[in-house]
C-alpha cells in the first residue's frame, strides 16, 4: 500500500513521516549496536577482542615491549593468556618455574605466554613513592599498577608483580595487606601473595617448588577461589600438587575474560574476598 498523503503537496503525512523516520532511527541504532558488538567481539572468551588480535599495531607494540623472543602474538580462534611479569628489586622467577607454568596452561588449551617486562623497578623508589603493601601495589588511584602499567596492557594481560617481601620474622617472605589485617587474614595481615582479578603480587621465593605453587595459585585466582575440600590436592586446595583439578581448569578457561581491567575497583568485585574472608568474619560475629 502506498503511504498516505497530506493535502495536494504529494508529501508524506505526519504519521507516515514519523514511521519512516522511526524506522530509519531503528536501523541506524541497530547498525550502531552491531558495529559496537563487532568492535568488542571476543569469540575466544579470553578478554582480548578479535579486532585487537587482528591488529598489526598491537602486535608491533607488544613485540617492541617484550621482544620477539618472548611475545609470540595472539590469534583469533585460540584462548590466549598474556602474563606480564614485573620485578621489584633483585627478585626473580626461575626459568624452570616459568616453563612449568606455561606448559600447565598450554596442556589445558590455554595458550599462556610468560612475558618478563624489561623494566625492573627499584625497590627503594617503589617503597618511597607507593609503599610496600598489597593495596599500594595493586589498587587505588595512586597504586603502582595504576601509575606505571601501560594502559593497553591492563586490558589484555594479567600483571604479576614479584616483590622482595618482608625480611623480619615472623613475617619474612610475606607482603602486608591492610585489608587482610582488618578481616583477620594471613599472619597479622601478612600474606605470601594476593590477587585482585587481573593483577597479582607474590613475594619472591628461593624454594622452586614453593615458587611454582605460589605463582600458579595467584595466577589462577583470575577466575578461581580457594577450595577447602581435603581431596583437592591442587594449588587451590591442599597444594600437594602443582596443578588444578579438571573442573578448575574448565572454570579458569571460561573465566579468562576477567583479564580485562576493572578500573581500580577489582577488589570490590573479587568474590573470593567476600566468600572466604568477609563471610567468615560475619559468621564468627553472629555466633
N, C-alpha and C positions, 0 to 999 in steps of 0.2 A: 504494500500500500504506500502511495506517495505521501510525504509529510503534509500536514495541514498548512494552509497559507493564511496570511493576515492581510485583509483588505485587497487592494489592487496592486500591492507592491511586489507580489510574487516572491516575498521572502519567507523565511521560516517563522512560524508562530512562536510566541514566547516559550510555550511548553516544549515544542519541538527543538527550539534553540537550546533550552536548558538540558533536554535529554541528550542532544548531540554533544554539548559542552561537557556534560557529566560523563558521557561515555568516553570522551577524549581524555578527561582527567583520570578516569579509572585506568584507561590504557596506559597513560603516562606513569601513574602510580605503580601499576603492576610491573611496567617495564623497569622503573627505578628500583623496585624491590628485587626484581630478578637480577638486575645488574649488581645490587648490593650483595645479594646472596652469592652471586658468581665471584665477586671480588673477594669474599671471605670464605669461599668454599674450601672445605678441608676433608676431602673424601677419604683420607687415610686416618683421620681422627687423632692425629698426633700433635695438634696445635699449630702446625706450620701450614699456612694457607697454600693452596695449589699455585696461586699466582706467584707467591714467594719462591716456591720450589722451582718454578719455571724462569725466575728472574736471573739473567746473566749478571746484573749489577749486584744482586745479593750474593751470588757465588763468588764474584770477584772481591767483594768486601770481606767475606769471611776467610777467603784464601789469603788475602793481604794481612789479615789479623793473625791467623793461626798457622799459615804456611800450607803449601800443597801437600806436604808430607803428613800433616795431621788431618786436614779437612778434605773429606772425600766427596763432598757435595751431598745434596738431598734430592730425592726423587719422588715424583707423584706415583702412587701405587705401592709405596713402601712406608712402613711405620718407622720414622726416624726419631732418634733421641740424641740431641747435642748436649754434651756435658762440658760446660765451660768452667774449668778448674783454675782457681786463683789462689796464689800462695802468699802468706804474710810472714815476713821474717825469713828464717832459714828452713822453713818447713818443706817437706817433700812427700811424694807418694811413690812407693816402689814400682818399678816397671812391671814386676810380677803381679802386683795388685791391679794395675791398670788393665793388663791383659785379661786377668781373671774376670773383672767386672764387665769388660766389653764382650768377652766370649759368652758369659752367662746370659746377657741380654740378647745377643745375636742367636743363640741357640733357641730362644723363645720368640723368634721372628720380630725382634725389636732391634733395628739397625742403630746401635749405640756407637757414638764416636767420642772418645776421650780427647778433649781439646785443652791442652795446657796453655793458659793465657801467657803471652810473652812478658807482660808486666808483673814484676814481683814487688809487692808492697813493702815498704819499710815499716817494720814493726813499731818503732818509736813514733813515727809520723801518724800511723793509724791510731795508736793509743792516745796520742795528743789531740788529734783532730776529731776522732769519733768515739774513742773508748774501746774497751775490750769485752763488752757484754754482748750477749746474743742480740739484744734489742738494738744496740748501736751499730751492729754489723748488718743485720738483716732487714729491719723495718723501721719505718719512721721517715719523715721528710728529710732528715739530715743524716741518715744511715750511710754506711759505706756502699751498700747495694744501690741505693737511690742516687748517690752523688757520683759514683765512679764506674758503674757498669753502663756501657754504651746502650742507649735506648733500643736500637734494633735487636740487640741480643736478649734483652729482658723478655721479649715476646716469643722467642723461638728456641731458647736454650735454658737448661737447668743450671743455675750457678751454684758451684760448690766452693766455699772458702775453707782453706786449710790454715789453721792458726796454731801458734805455739801452745796455748793453754796455760793454765796457772802452774807455778813452779813450787809453791809451798804446800806441804802436807796439811790436811788430808785431801786437798783439792787438786793435787798435782795431775796435770794432763786433762784438766776439765775447763769448761767455759762457763762463766757465771751468767745466769738469766734471772732478772728481777721477777719476771712472770712466774717462773718455776719456784722461786723462793717464796713468792706470795701464796702460791697454792700448795706449798709443801712438797714439791717435786725435787728430784735429784738429791745431791748431798749438800744441804744448806743452799740449794739453788744452783749448784754447780753440776753440769751435765757433760757427757762425752761428746755430744753433738746435738744439733737441733735443726729441724726443718720447718720452713714456712711455705709450704706448697712448692713454688718454682725456684726456691733458693734454700740452701742449707749451709751449715757450718760444722766442721769437725775439728777436734783438737788432734794435732799430729801424734802419730804412734810409731814406736820402734818395732814392736812385735807385728810381723807381717800378717799373721792370721787375724789378729785383733783389728789391724788396719783395714783389711778386706771386709771383715764383718761389719765394722762401724760405717765404712763408706757405703756399702751396699744397703745397709739399714737406712741411712739418712736419704740416699737417693730414692729408695722405693717408698719413702714417706710422701713422695709426689702423689701417690694415689692410695697408699695402704696405711692402716693403723696397726698398733701392736696387737698381738694375739696372745691371750693368757692360757690358751689350750696347751697343756703339757705335751701333747702329742705333736704339736707344731715345732719341729726341730730346726726350722729355718731361721733366718735373721730377724724376722718379725715375731718369733716365738722364743724358744729357749736359746737359740743361737749356736746350737751344736753343729749345724751345717751351714756353709756359706752358700745359701741357696734360698729359694722360696718354694712354697707348695704350689702344685699345679694351678689351683684355682686362684692363688695370689698372682701368679704370672698373668693369668687371663684378666684379672681385675686391673692389674698395672697397665697392661696393653690397652685396655679400654679407657684408662684414665690419663693417657699421655697428654691429652689436650690441656691438662692442668698446668702445663709448662708456660702457658700464657700469663703475663703479668697481671696482678690484681691491684695495682696502683697503691701499694703500701698497706692495704687492708687485709692482706693474706692471712695474718694471724687470726683475725676475727672469724674468717670463714674456714679455718682449718678444723675439720670435725674431730680429729683425734684429740685436740686440746680439750674440747668440751666433753667428749665421750669418756676419755680416760682420766683426765685430771680434774677439771672443774666438777664433773659429775660426781666423782668420788668424794670431793670436798663437801658438796651439798648433801650427799648421802650420809657422810660422817656427822654433819651438823644436825641432821634430823634424828639421829639415834638417841 
